[in-house]
Amino acid sequence: MRERLLEDVLDENGLPVQLFACVGSIDKGLDRETYLKAVDEYLDFCEKEIPLRAGRIIDRLKDILDNN
């Protein structure tokens, strides 16, 4: 998990941690309010997580380049 930089999104058993509401077209009874709340949670997650993960990937690549 650590090698793949997934420790923030997987539990100790390697299973995904639920970080935001997961909704989709299969959810037939989904109302507008629930859908928009789920989208908002997902966007909040992305705005925080994508830059952090990108930074960790860049650091890893710099380390590889510096040591090869």
Beta strands, then each sheet from edge to edge (+ up, - down):
end
